[in-house]
Amino acid sequence: MAGAKDSLVVMEILVVAAATLVVHTLAATTYHVGDTFGWQVPSGGYNYSNWAAQHTFVAGDSLVFDFTTGAHTAAQVVQNAYDNCNTANTISNQVNGPATFTLAAGTSYYICTLHCSQGQKLVVSVGSSAGSPSGSPAPRSSPGSGTFSPPPPPSSATPTRAVAAASLIFLSVFAAFFC
């Protein structure tokens, strides 16, 4: 009888631990900036504003800037620095790729300190929770951007919310049958 009781306690601990993990992962999604295009100098009419407009960002999500170290940077800046490609006073300047930034609620601005004037910059609006509206402000034109390109390929955002929800359902069913 002690063995069955011990197994039940272990199962309850596992369910609580898994539920905690699921709740944590429901709150965050990882986005790879530019999807398969990556973080590079835009070409062929590519525009990072179009990419951002396809996503809903919430506080706690992460942006991953995929680039080769030495070829690009990913710097978080204030709006004025974004608008003017001013690299003097960055909030955070990541020179090693890939670079990851965790999003906070509000508007966030990112540039490549080497290629901002060539359109390698991104602005995202970040909601405070999963139910908050967000996305990206209307695209701004930048030198040499010309017309907008068709939307980039589908997002490579890690589907942690869907996986977490499915895991929670599975654990609930498992617990119902075996506990």
Beta strands, then each sheet from edge to edge (+ up, - down):
strand 1: 30-32
strand 2: 57-58
strand 3: 62-65
strand 4: 74-77
strand 5: 92-94
strand 6: 99-102
strand 7: 106-111
strand 8: 121-127
sheet 1: 1+ 3+ 6-
sheet 2: 2+ 8+ 7- 4+ 5-
end
